[in-house]
Amino acid sequence: MPKRLGPLLLLCLLLPAISLSAEVFTLEGLMQGLAATEHPTRHFTESRHSELLAAPITLHGTLAFVDGRLIKDIRQPFNERFSVEGDRLLIEREDEAEPRQIRLSDYPPLFTFVTVFRASLEGDLKTLQRHYQTALGGDANQWQLELRPRDAEVAVYLKRVEIAGTQDGISRFTIEEQSGDSSILELGEAIP
């Protein structure tokens, strides 16, 4: 065998392995992993940025996702709870005697926005792709999923959402509005 064929033969033998490893990390595979992952209640820190504010607002609390019910419980700098179950959003504030209830279907932009959290935690790719254009970057150890709204009514307000994580876990939601306002929600440790 000529000496020049040895490296070429080695490259040909390695190409299938390189190709296979590149195909392992897919959006479908990521969503299947998220669907199979248990999502415990976790601490969060959220930083909201707005041109209308002198400084960002930082919120602290917990985020829970149990049996399709999403609960965001803000504990600092004020107490407020958002609970989403089915088509219903319940808002409870410490300074209001009665909770407010909203039907998400009455507010399509809000419905589409809430869909980001529920569908990503459920690993529901079909729902995400129905409402958003999706682009996956990174690898299984550190990935980013960019979502851009398909609905023109939603796109008037929402520029994009980026969900970031490692393996089958979500660590951050970044929301960018068309106005330039943004919010970064970092998920911390699980609560036992």
N, C-alpha and C positions, 0 to 999 in steps of 0.2 A: 504494500500500500504506500503510495507517495506520501511524503511528510506533510504536504499541504492538506491532505484529506483528513488527517487525524483531528485537527481543531474543528474543521467543518462538520465531521461526523459527531463530535462531542456536542457541538452547538445544536445539531439536529436532534440529538437525543434529549437535550435539556429543554428545548422549545416546548414540547407538550407539558412538561412540569411547570414551566414559567407561565404558560397560558392557563393551566388549571388553577394555579394559585391566584392569578389575577381575576378569575371568574368567581372565586369563592365568595367574595364580599359583594353582595348585590342589595338593592333596595328591598326586594322580596325577602331575601334572607334576613336582613335587619328587622323587617316588620314581623317576620315569624318569630324571631328571637324576642322582640318586645312583647309579642302576644303571649309567649310562654313564660315571661318573667313575672314574678310576684312583685307588686309595687307597694312596698310598705309606706306608712306615713313617714314623711321626711321633713326636716327643717328646711326653710328656704330663706334667702335674702334676695330682695328685689330692689333694684335701683331704677327709679323713673327719672328720665331726663326730659326737660321741656324748655323751650326758649322763654316761656312765661315764668319760669322759676329762676330765682337767683342761684340756687344750688340744687343738685339732684335730691329727690326724696328717697330715703332708704326704708324699706319695710322688712319686718321680720315676722315669721310665723311658721305654720306647717301646711303641707300639701298632702292630701290623702286621696287615693283613688281605690274605692272598694265597690265591687259588684256594679260597675258602670256609673257609680256616683262619684263626682269630683267635688272635693271640699277644700277650699282655700281659706285658711283661718289666719287672719292678720292679728298679731299680738302687740307689735310696736311699730310706730309711735302711737297707734290707736287700736281699738278693738273693732274688727269687722269680719264678717264671715260670708263667704259666697259658697253656695251649695247648688250644684247642678245635677239634676236627676231627670232623665228623659228630656222633655221639652220645657222643663220648669227650672228657672233660676230663682233662688231664694237669697235675699240680701238681708243680713241682720247686722244692725249697728248698735253700739252701746248707747248712743244718744237718741235712739228711736224706740218707742214702746212696742210697736208692731213691726214685724219683718215685712219687707216688700217682696212681692212675687211677680215675676215677669215670664211670659211665654216667649221662649226663644224664637219660635216660628213667626212671631209678630215683628221681629227685628232681624232680618236676614244678615246684616253685617255682624251683629253680635253672635248669632247662631254659627256663622262660618268661623268666627274667631274662637269660640268655645270648642269647635270641632277640632282645632289644632291640638288642644290638650287631650281631649278624650280619644280621638282616633290614634294619636301617636302612642299614648299609653296602652291602648288596646291592641296596637299593631295592625290597625285597620287601614291597609294601603288603599283599598278600593274607595273608601270614604275620603281619605286625604287627596287622592288623585281626582276625585269628582269635584272638589272645591279648590284645589291648588295645583299649580304646575310644580313638579318636584325635581330636585337635582341633588344627588348624593355625592359627597366628597369625602376624602380621607380613606381610612381603612378600618377594619374591625376594631382595632385598638383605640382609635381616635377618629370619630366620624362627625360629619356635619350634614344635616339635611336642610336644604333651602326650599322654602315654600313661597310661591307667589300666587296671590288670589286670581282665580279664573273669572269670577263675577265682577263686572265693571262697577257695580254699586259698592262692593267691598273694596275694590282697588282704589276708589276715590279716597279712602281713609287709610288703608293698610298697604304699605309698600311690600314688605316681606317679613317672613318669620324664619329664623334659623334655629333648629333644634340640634344640640350637640350632645355627644355622649361617648362612652367607652363600652365596647362590646355590646351587651344587651341592656344597658342602662342609660337613662337620660340624665345628663348633668346640668344642662342649661337650655333655657328658652330665651331667645332674643327677638324682640318685636320692634320693627321699624315702621313708623307711620309716614304717610306722604308729607305731613306737616314738618317733619324733621324730629318730632318727639320719638323717644324710644324707651324701652323697658328691657332690663336684663334680669331674669329670674334664675338664680343659681340654686340648685338643689344640693343640700348638704347630707349629713348623716341620717340614717334611718332611726326612727324612734322605736325602742324595743317594746 
